[in-house]
Amino acid sequence: MQEALSLGLKEAELICDACINETLRTKDDEKVVGAGYPIGVCVIDRHGTVLCHKVMDGAFSLAARLARTKAQSALELLRDTKVQREICQSRGIGLMPYEFSSVEHTEIPGGCVVKTSDGKVVGAVGVSGRSPQGDEEMAQFGVKAFENSEEFNV
């Protein structure tokens, strides 16, 4: 990890690859939400710069765009997009996921902040291509891959 407490290329690749490898590993697992659907994954640093953006063969172009939007939304809100969605719903804002989604912001689950072991936000990951729940699971898988890496405790 870079000195400035931000994700670097190595960590971004680790997160992207973990999400894609888990998607491939579970593609035929009926217990996995959205199994079989290719995904787009985007990892950004704490400044919002794209470090890694990978799209699996067969993924819709919308998945590639939404992955970036989910990552950016999580970073700007400093919380996972799933949590933001729950906050809005608890306040009586009952939007459907597609009603609050633009090129720049979304509440659709699948955007997760990436933090160091002491809780500092160092970036975000966005995943799209499956159901919102499936995207969230894959994004969390990428975050866990970072948390299990040597760089996590830096």
C-alpha positions in Angstrom: 0.0 0.0 0.0 1.2 3.5 -0.7 2.4 5.8 2.1 -0.5 8.2 1.6 -3.0 5.6 2.9 -4.6 4.9 -0.4 -5.0 1.7 -2.3 -2.2 1.0 -4.8 -2.2 -1.0 -8.1 -1.2 -4.2 -6.3 -4.2 -4.1 -3.9 -6.6 -3.0 -6.6 -5.6 -6.0 -8.8 -5.9 -8.3 -5.8 -9.5 -7.1 -5.2 -10.6 -7.2 -8.8 -9.1 -10.7 -9.4 -10.6 -12.0 -6.2 -14.1 -10.9 -7.3 -13.7 -12.3 -10.8 -12.2 -15.6 -9.6 -15.0 -16.1 -7.1 -17.5 -15.4 -9.8 -15.9 -18.0 -12.0 -15.6 -20.5 -9.1 -19.3 -20.2 -8.2 -20.8 -19.9 -11.7 -22.6 -23.2 -11.5 -23.5 -23.0 -7.8 -27.3 -22.8 -7.5 -27.0 -21.5 -3.9 -25.2 -18.3 -5.1 -27.4 -15.4 -6.0 -26.9 -14.5 -9.6 -24.5 -17.3 -10.3 -23.5 -17.7 -13.9 -23.7 -14.0 -14.8 -20.5 -12.3 -15.8 -19.6 -9.1 -13.8 -17.7 -5.9 -14.1 -15.5 -4.8 -11.2 -14.0 -1.4 -10.5 -11.6 -0.4 -7.8 -10.8 3.2 -7.0 -8.4 4.8 -4.6 -9.4 7.3 -1.9 -9.2 10.2 -4.4 -11.6 8.5 -6.8 -9.0 7.5 -9.4 -9.7 4.2 -11.1 -6.9 1.8 -10.4 -8.4 -1.4 -11.8 -11.5 -1.9 -14.0 -12.1 -5.4 -15.3 -15.1 -6.7 -17.2 -15.7 -10.4 -17.8 -16.5 -11.7 -21.3 -20.2 -11.6 -21.9 -21.0 -8.9 -19.3 -23.4 -6.1 -20.3 -21.8 -2.7 -20.9 -24.2 -1.4 -18.2 -22.4 -3.7 -15.7 -19.1 -2.0 -16.5 -20.5 1.5 -16.0 -22.4 0.6 -12.9 -19.4 -1.0 -11.3 -17.6 2.4 -11.5 -20.7 4.3 -10.3 -21.1 2.0 -7.3 -17.5 2.4 -6.3 -17.6 6.1 -6.6 -20.9 6.3 -4.6 -19.5 4.2 -1.8 -16.4 6.4 -1.6 -18.2 9.7 -1.6 -20.7 8.6 1.0 -18.1 6.8 3.1 -20.4 3.8 3.4 -21.5 0.8 1.3 -24.2 1.5 -1.2 -26.3 -1.2 0.5 -26.2 0.7 3.8 -27.1 4.0 2.0 -30.1 2.2 0.5 -31.2 1.0 3.9 -30.9 4.5 5.4 -33.1 5.9 2.6 -35.7 3.2 3.0 -35.7 3.7 6.8 -36.5 7.4 6.2 -39.5 6.5 4.0 -37.7 7.1 0.7 -38.9 4.1 -1.2 -37.1 4.4 -4.5 -36.6 1.4 -6.7 -32.9 0.9 -7.4 -33.1 2.2 -11.0 -34.9 5.4 -9.8 -31.8 6.7 -8.0 -29.1 5.8 -10.3 -27.2 8.1 -12.6 -23.7 8.1 -14.2 -22.3 9.5 -11.0 -24.3 8.1 -8.0 -26.4 5.1 -7.1 -27.9 3.3 -4.1 -27.8 -0.1 -5.8 -26.0 -2.6 -3.6 -22.6 -3.7 -4.8 -20.4 -0.7 -3.9 -18.2 -1.1 -0.8 -15.6 1.0 0.9 -12.2 -0.5 1.5 -10.6 0.3 4.9 -7.4 -0.4 6.7 -7.3 -2.4 9.9 -7.7 0.9 11.9 -10.8 1.9 9.9 -9.3 4.5 7.5 -11.0 4.5 4.1 -8.4 3.9 1.4 -10.7 3.3 -1.6 -13.8 1.5 -2.8 -14.9 -1.4 -5.0 -17.9 -1.7 -7.2 -19.4 -4.8 -8.7 -22.2 -5.1 -11.2 -23.7 -7.8 -13.4 -25.6 -10.0 -11.0 -28.6 -9.2 -8.8 -28.0 -6.4 -6.3 -27.6 -9.0 -3.6 -25.1 -11.0 -5.7 -23.2 -7.8 -6.6 -22.9 -7.0 -2.9 -21.7 -10.5 -2.1 -19.0 -10.2 -4.7 -17.9 -6.7 -3.6 -17.7 -7.9 0.0 -15.6 -10.9 -1.2 -13.1 -8.4 -2.8 -13.0 -6.4 0.5 -12.3 -9.6 2.4 -9.5 -10.5 0.0 -7.8 -7.1 0.8 -8.4 -7.6 4.6 -6.6 -11.0 4.3 -3.6 -9.5 2.5 -0.3 -8.4 4.0 -1.1 -4.7 3.2 -4.2 -4.7 5.4 -2.3 -4.2 8.6 0.0 -1.4 7.3 
